[in-house]
Amino acid sequence: MSRRRQHRCTVLWVAAAFVALQAVLAVAVDGWLPEVRDPEYAAKERRLRERLAELPGRPLVLVLGSSRTAHGLYPALISGKPTDDQPLVFNFSFPGCGPFLQRVCFERLRAAGIKPDMLFIEVMPAFFNLQRSDLLDQSMLDGARLSWQELGLLARYAEEPLTPLRRYAVGRCLPAYRYQAELRERVGLDTYHAWANPQAAAEAIDPYGWHYAQGQCPPDKRQALTELAHRQYDEFYLDFRLAEGPAQALRDLLTRARGEGIRAALVLMPEATAFRNLYVPAARAGLMTFLNGVVSDFGVPLIDAEDWVSDDAFYDGHHMLPLGAAQFTIRFGQVLAEMEKMSHPASRKVEE
Amino acid sequence: MLFCTKEYLFFLTAVFVLYWSMPWHRLRVWLLLAASFTFYAAWSRELACIVCGSTIVDYLIARGMEVTPSRRRKKLLLIASLAMNLGLLCYFKYANFFLHSLQDALNAMGASVAFPTLSVILPIGISFYTFEAINYTVDVYRGKIPAEQSLPSFMLFILFFPHLVAGPIVRARDFLPQVRRPKRWSWPRIDLGLWLIFLGLFKKLAIADRMALIADPIFADPGRFDTGACWMAMVAFALQVYCDFSGYSDMALGSAHLFGYKLVVNFHLPFLAVNIGDFWRRWHISLSTWLRDYLFIPLGGSRGSGWFTARNLLITMGLGGLWHGANWNYVLWGLLQGVLLIIHRAFAIWCRTKPRLDAALQSFWGTTLRIAVTFLTFCLSLVVFRPPSVHATGVMFTRLFNSTDGLPAPLHTQAFVLTFLMVALAHCAGASRGWKRWSLRLPAPVKGLAYASVLTMALILGPGATKAFIYFQF
């Protein structure tokens, strides 16, 4: 082979080999390395399995929700201990987790053989409100977390899921770039000493899935965060136009739960007075019409916890500080205790 | 626009496609000039205009030098060029430093003065293109090269984007003939260019930025860390600064090759240097040869007595240190390099009188020892270079040589050891002729896979937020 031709072949082989390497990595991430694809979910599932192993045979109560629930439900306060027979409550909520991701989480858990006895589903109104051109459920969804099959599921609920699709495409076309931190973590290269772990704050999740925030929030920071929250969400309180995709995802999740014999309930999470007072009556009525329809169609209870927590227990008007989490969780535990019929789980938690 | 960002990838690709789709050489030169201006203007349009302005003045001065028969007028023109280039450099880079140093000195003597701080933005790469402009006008003055007739060609010599902001410092006699020569598509050059870009990316992202995770927090506050962590940070910074700068140089060379231009090699396995003199022949070669040709030799070089040579070395290296930045740390570091060169020179002369010692030092183990000592000396000298102040340097040295407790290094030791071994192995392979022959004979698919693997590893190992290149600040 001539020198010129050899160099030309090398250049072409570089391109081919790079594409091939990315393709192999993409297939691996999609199929065999779910903890690389979605480390947040993997960390929660790992903790849930640990709790199930600690408390075998207890009824499992799973709470699926957004960051409001992730910060607001502190299950260790009400979950069973080895010495009693209380149900095991686990907070399976993530920041940005809307109806679609709740559905995905449920399917993943079922595929992993984990079957809850009861499912609490947070209904965050903004996710069901078609107030912006891009659905909140999709704009907050990182498509790179999804597998190919889950992407197919997304197509059912969204007409133009451009944002998650774009993120999925980046994840699959350049997995070495998109999943760089996750891959390093997987092979043990990012082993920091505890004091210097930059992931520590992000992974501040307790054994029951609660995302704990700092106990106090200085007034200036609280004000800045509250202003940010209002900039992000105020528009959703001014009008309500039902977003069909997320509504269908919620209905499908409830259908799946009913099909599996899992009892379900809907939860409206607490908000500070300033947010609650923002509601225009028509917007409130629109939301309640939708929720009441779901309640009557599926026979599930709706827990309206919007005013359960005092204003000083939020750090931005809708995410709770530990004090708020304690207030909410104690009342949640009381409601849970009233919702009997949970004491005789029919199925095993982790199916063989 | 950092070389390791998406923006640069898009920019380079666009310029590359346009460049090779143009059939006319002059048009290509104009395209590269426009691209280089765009590249610099991405930081600051005003500063890009200043660079262009000073370049045009240098062009005119050199033309003037060539046409004037008067020796005295030539000299005046040279002085004008030097005054403009060094004046701009001093104003933008050193004005506040000199003012504050003068203020501190006057205050220390009992006066009470407070000079205002000038609001000056440092033009990126000013130290590099100033030296390029100086080498051009000095060489024209000396009659070593003719003044460039074409303004676009001359402007491309100064502004060519691969070397504009952090070198290598190119010489007019190397670069200008390349601008004149029409370029033909060359697969070997494209192959080499890609390899250098991937290698540079790997050095920058996978090594330099990772080592920064160790070095940065410890040098920022060495008092919090234990002795082991401080030693690790010192060596990590040596690896960081080498891979950061040589990675940049590799990417600069690679980018230039894609357009058919060859820049000077800036690093040649510096950690295999057997003494400090050898080190400076392998480290930042374009700067050290510039300092040699335009400062050390004009000062008299080593043609006089030992004291005279020592004085010249101290002046050259002290100014070389100051070139790195407006901070006393850099001046001290430069002077320290000068002292080390003087000591080495004296030791080498003394060794000549001890043939057995000389023979032992030339043996395999002697050479290994000399390499280790040189590396350690360089690492220790970086303790003067890196910390934010002279005080922090003192704290770092105290921690290094007094066993003290404190926090461990941020990253576990194995990540550091693996990186160190990788750099050491790469140096050994680079020095091995067998490796070079073997790598040249590799079949295209294997080479292609190796390139792609290096690029993939660079992407995986690069920390999320890319740090700016260290030498950009110089």
HADDOCK unambig.tbl for C-alpha pairs under 7 A between the chains (distance, minus, plus):
assign (segid A and resid 4 and name CA) (segid B and resid 187 and name CA) 6.00 0.50 0.50
assign (segid A and resid 4 and name CA) (segid B and resid 188 and name CA) 6.42 0.50 0.50
assign (segid A and resid 6 and name CA) (segid B and resid 444 and name CA) 6.29 0.50 0.50
assign (segid A and resid 7 and name CA) (segid B and resid 187 and name CA) 5.52 0.50 0.50
assign (segid A and resid 7 and name CA) (segid B and resid 188 and name CA) 5.28 0.50 0.50
assign (segid A and resid 7 and name CA) (segid B and resid 191 and name CA) 5.93 0.50 0.50
assign (segid A and resid 8 and name CA) (segid B and resid 187 and name CA) 5.40 0.50 0.50
assign (segid A and resid 9 and name CA) (segid B and resid 444 and name CA) 5.80 0.50 0.50
assign (segid A and resid 10 and name CA) (segid B and resid 191 and name CA) 6.92 0.50 0.50
assign (segid A and resid 10 and name CA) (segid B and resid 444 and name CA) 4.45 0.50 0.50
assign (segid A and resid 10 and name CA) (segid B and resid 445 and name CA) 6.40 0.50 0.50
assign (segid A and resid 10 and name CA) (segid B and resid 447 and name CA) 6.31 0.50 0.50
assign (segid A and resid 10 and name CA) (segid B and resid 448 and name CA) 5.21 0.50 0.50
assign (segid A and resid 11 and name CA) (segid B and resid 191 and name CA) 5.75 0.50 0.50
assign (segid A and resid 11 and name CA) (segid B and resid 448 and name CA) 6.69 0.50 0.50
assign (segid A and resid 13 and name CA) (segid B and resid 444 and name CA) 6.73 0.50 0.50
assign (segid A and resid 13 and name CA) (segid B and resid 445 and name CA) 5.50 0.50 0.50
assign (segid A and resid 13 and name CA) (segid B and resid 448 and name CA) 4.58 0.50 0.50
assign (segid A and resid 13 and name CA) (segid B and resid 449 and name CA) 6.98 0.50 0.50
assign (segid A and resid 14 and name CA) (segid B and resid 448 and name CA) 3.93 0.50 0.50
assign (segid A and resid 14 and name CA) (segid B and resid 449 and name CA) 6.08 0.50 0.50
assign (segid A and resid 14 and name CA) (segid B and resid 451 and name CA) 6.08 0.50 0.50
assign (segid A and resid 14 and name CA) (segid B and resid 452 and name CA) 5.50 0.50 0.50
assign (segid A and resid 17 and name CA) (segid B and resid 448 and name CA) 6.27 0.50 0.50
assign (segid A and resid 17 and name CA) (segid B and resid 449 and name CA) 5.21 0.50 0.50
assign (segid A and resid 17 and name CA) (segid B and resid 452 and name CA) 5.82 0.50 0.50
assign (segid A and resid 18 and name CA) (segid B and resid 452 and name CA) 4.70 0.50 0.50
assign (segid A and resid 176 and name CA) (segid B and resid 456 and name CA) 6.00 0.50 0.50
assign (segid A and resid 176 and name CA) (segid B and resid 459 and name CA) 5.67 0.50 0.50
assign (segid A and resid 176 and name CA) (segid B and resid 460 and name CA) 5.09 0.50 0.50
assign (segid A and resid 177 and name CA) (segid B and resid 459 and name CA) 5.18 0.50 0.50
assign (segid A and resid 177 and name CA) (segid B and resid 460 and name CA) 5.92 0.50 0.50
assign (segid A and resid 180 and name CA) (segid B and resid 459 and name CA) 6.78 0.50 0.50
assign (segid A and resid 180 and name CA) (segid B and resid 460 and name CA) 4.27 0.50 0.50
assign (segid A and resid 180 and name CA) (segid B and resid 461 and name CA) 6.59 0.50 0.50
assign (segid A and resid 184 and name CA) (segid B and resid 461 and name CA) 6.97 0.50 0.50
assign (segid A and resid 189 and name CA) (segid B and resid 415 and name CA) 6.38 0.50 0.50
assign (segid A and resid 191 and name CA) (segid B and resid 411 and name CA) 6.13 0.50 0.50
assign (segid A and resid 191 and name CA) (segid B and resid 412 and name CA) 5.93 0.50 0.50
assign (segid A and resid 192 and name CA) (segid B and resid 410 and name CA) 5.69 0.50 0.50
assign (segid A and resid 192 and name CA) (segid B and resid 411 and name CA) 4.56 0.50 0.50
assign (segid A and resid 192 and name CA) (segid B and resid 412 and name CA) 5.87 0.50 0.50
assign (segid A and resid 193 and name CA) (segid B and resid 410 and name CA) 5.53 0.50 0.50
assign (segid A and resid 193 and name CA) (segid B and resid 411 and name CA) 6.07 0.50 0.50
assign (segid A and resid 193 and name CA) (segid B and resid 412 and name CA) 6.44 0.50 0.50
assign (segid A and resid 196 and name CA) (segid B and resid 410 and name CA) 5.24 0.50 0.50
